[in-house]
Structures are given as C-alpha cells and as structure tokens.
Amino acid sequence: MNKTLLTDLYQITMNAAYFDNQKDDTATFDLFVRKLPQDWGFFIANGIEDAIDYATNIQFQEDDIDYLRQQGMFAEEFLDVLADFKFEGEIHAVPEGTPFAPNTPIMRVTAKRTQAQFLESALLNTINFQTMVATKANRVASAAGDAKVVDFGLRRGQEEDGAMKGARATYIGGAVATSNVKAGKEYGIPISGTHAHSFVMSFPTELDAFRAYVKTFPDNATLLIDTYDTEQGARNASIVAKELEANGKKLGAVRLDSGDLGDLSIKVREILDEEGCDYVRVVASNDLNEYKIDDLINSGAQIDGYGVGTEMITAKPVAAISGVYKLVEDDGGAKIKLAPGKKTYPGKKQVYRVDDEDGDYSHDILALDGEEVQGTPLLELVVKDGQRVSAKRSLVDIREYAQDCVAKMPGTVKGVRAAEQYAVETSPQLNSLVDELTGRYAHQDETSQTRFQ
C-alpha cells in the first residue's frame, strides 16, 4: 500500500513554499516523546521498522498528484517536482524494542529540508501509537509476573490498522499470544482463544456445551465457566476433564470472565484440585489492566493467565503520548525552541546508555554527536542515501531484545507505579550549546523568536 499521502496538509504546503523560495538546505530533525504518563517509568520504542519502510518507499503516484492538482492550491511546477520526489537522506534510530526516557531522540533524520520535513506526520503517526501500546503491554505483562498475558484487543482496537499494529506491539511488549488470527498469520504471533458465552447458551446445558466443545478440540481446550454459575461451571469442567483423561487427553484451562475474579479463582482452584484436576489452569479476563492484575496478585488470586483486551490495545487511560518531531540543526547551525514547556535540545545528538557494575542500565547521557562521553550509543544508522542499510529484524528477535532490555532497567522505574522515571543526564557540550543559544534568542522580539521555532 502506498502511504505517501499519509501526511498533514501543511507538510505539502510548507514544501511548496520551500520550493517557491528556493530553500532546500540540509536539515536535521529529532523524533522524541516529551513526557511520560502518570506511573510510567520509561517507554519502549516501537514502530521503528514501519517508519523506516515508509521513509524509504515515498513515491507520489499519478493519482496522488491529480488529487493535489484538484485542490487548486499548488503550482504546476511544484507538482512536477513531486512526481520525482523521494527520500534521499539518512536516518539514525534506536533498535525497535529499546526502552527510553522522555526528551531523548529515538530517531534522527538528516536530509534536504523538504525531504526531512515531509516525514514528520507519518513517522509520528506510526511511532506514537505503537510505542504507547508496546509500553502499556509491558506494564501489563510485568504486573502479571509469571502468569501469561494474551492480547484480546481485536474488537476494541481502532479498526483493522489499530488492531493489527496493536497486536504486534503487545507481543513486543510482553504478551505471549493474540486472539487476532490475521495478526497471527501476518506477523507470526502465536494465536490463542476460547469460546463465547453464546456457545454455552446454544446447548441444553452447560455440561452439554463443554462436551461438544472438547469433542471438536480435545487437546488443551479452555472452557468458559461463568455463563450461569461459576463454581458449578468448574465442577462441570472437572467432569469433562476426567472424561478426556479416559481417552488420553487433557483439558487445558478454565476461564473466568465476570464477578470477583480473585475470590472466584481461589474457589475454582479448590474445586479443580479436589476433583484431581490440579493440572487445569485458571485464566481470567474482563476489562483487566496492570492495576487490576497487580491487585489480584496481591490478594492471593489463583490465576495462571490473563486475557487483556480494551485497556491494553488502547493503552487506556492514556489516549496518546506526546511524541514530536523538531528541527535541531540546518545549514545555519544548531536550532533551539524556547517556548515554555516545549524547549528543545539543539544540534545533532546521540544517546549513550550507561551500565552499572552489574551490567544493568544505570542512566542515559544525551550528548552532541561526536562528543566523547561514557556509555553505549543507541542511535544507529538505518538509512543512508535513502536506502535501508540495516537488516530487518524478526518479530521474535525484537520481542526478545525488548524483554532483555527491560530486565536490565532499574527496579525503581519498573512496576505498576514507578517510583521514578528513567534518568537522563545532559553532557557538558550540550549544556554549553543550550546556554549559548538561550542567551542569543531569549530576548528576541516576537518576529525573530518565531524564526527559530
């Protein structure tokens, strides 16, 4: 699918004005997220691979140009330029799955101004959502501890694109499977599911429904036991489990989807154990999130797995994260924005990750590119001369990398209610540049100030 027009109108109008004014010098933009939501200690960078694909495949097709011509806004000379427009610059980015702190670039774009500017809207659309969902999923999975988390978000995702990219993001964040069959096919994510209450209600009795389901799926099936009476549902599931045993098969799990999940899980666990079905797992769903799961675990709930839908794939209650894309340098030198609450760090920069004595992550240092500071650089060259130069990583590799990185993060930035945010220091040379530019532009009049924003 050609996504070239997945952009805001002002990206095209600015380019038209740059063309008309013959301004197309080299410019560098940073993509970063301004601040963390409440209780979050870090983000997990996601959508990087999709962003690279977008940048390296920009091409205005004939019908795109015809559409723009119909708007009556653009000179024919500019539309002719768009016919040959493509990205020819370079991109540095952190590996997808990297934990990161606010105000540190996870992507740096350097190219002709028109090309670098044009990427803004699509990159933010791609990275903001996927980063938000991957981070939310990691919080949910971390809260669940040893219990497994499955993505149940298809029906609550923002149509197909949100459900597909959301399923991928939840898997990177820590979910072990998805109920979304198309996501399973396209991304290779394991698929998992049970049956609906309507299936149980389609038979004369709950026991009849359970027997019918395991007749079709005798290996490791999961039975939904709360349609009528949850405790009786557990007893009926035990009967079916014993019947399966007689045929050399085993029931996999029972699922709770309503009521006091903690109390019911304890009662159901007792029933299953008393009936000799200690191998049958108890899984739960019902508008779960990291806070509810944390409370369940702290209350002693006997739950082995969680199906999490709405609040994971939408990152509820976080509607969006504040990812932005800002000019930091051009042929005129380093650029800084001084607007209150939106100040930016100028110049081409690199992020260095510093380990502690145990090999875990201590903090990051934000420094000017080429400045000598301690730590491992995170931004890697992924696009050169408009072509991808980094091999695409498999989803499994990205997921494993993300989980390994999160394991090395400080304990204070993890958990449902992080005690603090992952720490970032700024380097001496970057601090000096900030001071210099602040002193230069802080007292400019409004017209001059606008020129540097």
ZIJO-V369522 format. One record per pair of residues at least 4 apart in sequence whose C-alpha atoms are under 8 Angstrom apart, sorted by the first residue. I is the first residue (numbers start at 1). J is the second residue. Records with the same first field share a line. If there is no record, write none. Layout:
# ZIJO-V369522
I=J, J
This chain:
# ZIJO-V369522
2=57, 58, 59
3=54, 58
4=54, 57, 58, 59, 60
5=60, 64
6=121, 122
7=11, 118, 119, 120, 121, 122
8=12, 121
9=13
10=14
11=15, 117, 118, 120, 121
12=16, 118
13=17
14=18
15=19, 114, 117, 118
16=20, 74, 78
17=21
18=22, 23, 24, 114
19=23, 24, 78
23=113
24=112, 113, 114
25=112, 113, 330, 331
26=110, 111, 112, 113, 330, 331
27=110, 111, 112, 113, 116, 327, 328, 329, 330, 331
28=108, 109, 110, 111, 113, 116, 327, 328, 329, 330, 348
29=108, 109, 110, 116, 117, 325, 326, 327, 328, 329
30=105, 106, 107, 108, 109, 325, 326, 327, 328
31=105, 106, 107, 108, 124, 323, 324, 325, 326
32=102, 103, 104, 105, 106, 107, 323, 324, 325
33=102, 103, 104, 105, 321, 322, 323, 324
34=102, 103, 322, 323, 324, 342
35=102, 103, 321, 322
36=40, 41, 42, 43, 102, 321
37=318, 321
39=416, 417, 418, 419
40=413, 414, 416, 417, 418, 421
41=101, 412, 413, 414, 418, 419, 420, 421, 422
42=99, 100, 101, 102, 135, 413, 421, 422
43=99, 100, 101, 102, 131, 132, 135
44=96, 97, 98, 99, 100, 131, 132, 134, 135, 173, 402
45=94, 95, 96, 97, 98, 99, 100, 106, 127, 130, 131, 134
46=96, 97, 98, 127, 130, 131, 134, 169
47=51, 96, 126, 127, 128, 130, 131
48=52, 93, 94, 95, 96, 127
49=53, 96, 392
50=54, 126
51=55, 122, 123, 126, 127
52=56, 382, 383, 388
53=57
54=58, 122, 123
55=87, 119, 386
56=86, 87, 383, 386, 387, 388
57=86, 87
58=85, 86, 87
59=83, 84, 85, 86
60=64, 65, 82, 83, 84, 85
61=65, 83
62=66, 83
63=67
64=68
65=69, 79, 82, 83
66=70
67=71
68=72, 73, 74, 79
69=73, 74, 76, 79
74=78, 79
75=79
76=80
77=81
78=82
79=83
80=84
81=85
86=115, 386
87=111, 115, 116, 385, 386
88=111, 112, 115, 384, 385, 386, 387
89=109, 110, 111, 112, 115, 116, 383, 384, 385, 386
90=109, 110, 111, 381, 382, 383, 384, 385, 386
91=107, 108, 109, 110, 381, 382, 383, 384
92=107, 108, 109, 379, 380, 381, 382, 383
93=106, 107, 108, 378, 379, 380, 381, 382
94=98, 106, 107, 378, 379, 380
95=378, 379, 380
96=398, 402
97=172, 173, 398, 399, 401, 402
98=401, 402, 405
99=402, 405, 406
100=104, 106, 422
101=421, 422, 423, 424
103=344
104=351, 366
105=349, 350, 351
106=379
107=379
108=348, 379
109=116
110=116
111=115, 116
112=116
113=117
114=118
115=119
116=120
119=123
120=124, 325
121=125
122=126
123=127
124=128, 323, 324, 325
125=129
126=130
127=131, 323
128=132, 320, 321, 322, 323
129=133, 320, 321
130=134, 165, 166, 169
131=135, 169
132=136, 315, 320, 321
133=137, 166, 169, 170, 173, 312, 313, 314, 315
134=138, 166, 169, 170, 171, 172, 173
135=139, 173
136=140, 170, 173, 312, 315
137=141, 169, 170, 171, 173, 174, 175, 312, 313, 315
138=142, 170, 173, 174, 175
139=143, 290, 415, 416
140=144, 149, 289, 290, 293, 312
141=145, 148, 149, 173, 174, 175, 290
142=174, 415
143=290, 291, 293, 294, 415, 416
144=148, 149, 290, 293, 294, 297, 305, 306
146=304
147=303, 304, 305, 306
148=175, 176, 304, 305, 306
149=174, 175, 176, 177, 305, 306, 307, 308
150=175, 176, 177, 178, 179, 192, 305, 306, 307, 308
151=167, 170, 171, 175, 176, 177, 178, 179, 180, 307, 308, 309, 312, 313
152=178, 179, 180, 307, 308, 309, 310
153=157, 163, 166, 167, 179, 180, 308, 309, 310, 312, 313
154=163, 164, 167, 179, 180, 309, 313
155=163
156=163, 309, 310, 313, 314
157=162, 163, 166, 310, 313, 314
158=162, 163, 314
159=163
160=164
161=165, 166
162=166, 313
163=167, 180, 313
164=168, 180, 182, 183
165=169
166=170, 313, 314
167=171, 178, 180, 183, 313
168=172, 183, 187, 189
169=173
170=174, 175, 312, 313
171=175, 176, 177, 178, 189, 399
172=395, 396, 398, 399, 400, 402, 403
173=399, 402, 403
174=399, 403
176=189, 190
177=189, 190, 191, 192
178=183, 184, 189, 190, 191, 192, 193
179=191, 192, 193
180=184, 191
181=185, 191
182=186
183=187, 188, 189
184=188, 189, 190, 191
185=189
187=395
188=395
193=222
194=221, 222, 223, 224
195=199, 222, 223, 224
196=200, 224
197=201, 224, 227
198=202
199=203, 209
200=205, 206, 209, 210, 227
201=205, 206, 209, 227
202=209
203=208, 209
204=208, 209
205=209
206=210, 233, 236
207=211, 236, 237, 240
208=212
209=213
210=214, 223, 236, 237, 240
211=215, 240
212=216
213=217, 218
214=218, 219, 221
217=221
218=244, 249, 250, 251
219=249, 250, 251, 252
220=249, 250, 251, 252, 253
221=251, 252, 253
222=251, 252, 253, 254, 255
223=237, 253, 254, 255
224=254, 255, 256, 257
225=229, 230, 231, 233, 234, 237, 254, 255, 256
226=230, 233, 255, 256, 257, 258
227=233
228=233
229=233
230=234, 256, 264, 268
231=235, 264, 267, 268, 271
232=236
233=237
234=238, 254, 268, 271, 272
235=239, 271, 272
236=240
237=241, 254
238=242, 272, 275, 277
239=243
240=244, 251
241=245, 250, 251, 277
242=246, 277
243=247
244=248, 249, 250, 251
245=249, 250
251=280
252=279, 280, 281
253=280, 281, 282, 283
254=280, 281, 282, 283
255=282, 283, 284, 285
256=261, 264, 265, 282, 283, 284, 285
257=261, 284, 285, 286
258=285, 286
259=264
260=264
261=265, 284, 296, 301
262=266, 296, 299, 300, 301, 302, 303
263=267, 301
264=268
265=269, 282, 301, 302, 303
266=270, 301, 302
267=271
268=272, 282
269=273, 278, 282, 302
270=274
271=275
272=276, 277, 278, 280
273=277, 278
281=303, 304, 305
282=302, 303, 304, 305
283=303, 304, 305, 306, 307
284=303, 305, 306, 307
285=306, 307, 308
286=307, 308
287=308, 309, 310, 311
288=292, 293, 307, 308, 309, 311
289=293, 308, 311, 312
290=294, 416
291=295, 416
292=296
293=297
294=298, 416
295=299
296=300, 301
297=301, 302
308=312
309=313
310=314, 315, 316
311=315, 316, 317
312=316
314=318, 319
315=319
326=344
327=335, 336
328=334, 335, 336, 344, 345, 346, 347, 348
329=333, 334, 335, 346, 347, 348
330=334, 335
333=347
334=346, 347, 348
335=346, 347, 437, 452, 453
336=343, 344, 345, 346, 434, 437, 438, 452, 453
337=342, 343, 344, 345, 452, 453
338=342, 343, 344, 438, 442, 453
339=343
345=430, 434
346=430, 433, 434
347=368
348=368, 369
349=366, 367, 368, 369
350=366, 367, 368, 369, 370, 377, 378, 379
351=364, 365, 366, 367, 377, 378, 379
352=364, 365, 366, 367, 373, 374, 375, 376, 377, 378
353=361, 362, 363, 364, 365, 375, 376, 377, 378
354=361, 362, 363, 364, 365, 374, 375, 376
355=359, 360, 361, 362, 363, 375
356=360, 361, 362
359=408
360=408, 409, 410
361=408, 409, 410
362=409, 410, 423
363=422, 423, 424, 425
364=375, 423, 424, 425
365=373, 375, 424, 425, 426, 427
366=424, 425, 426, 427, 430
367=371, 373, 426, 427, 428, 429, 430
368=427, 429, 430
371=429
373=427
381=389, 390
382=388, 389, 390
383=387, 388, 389, 390
384=388, 389
393=397, 398
394=398
395=399
396=400
397=401
398=402
399=403
400=404
401=405
402=406
403=407
404=408
405=409
409=413, 414
410=414, 422
411=415
412=418, 419, 420, 421
413=418, 419, 420, 421, 422
414=418, 419
426=430, 431
427=431
428=432
429=433
430=434
431=435
432=436
433=437
434=438
435=439
436=440
437=441, 442
438=442
439=443
440=444
441=449
442=449
444=448, 449
445=449
446=450
447=451
448=452
449=453
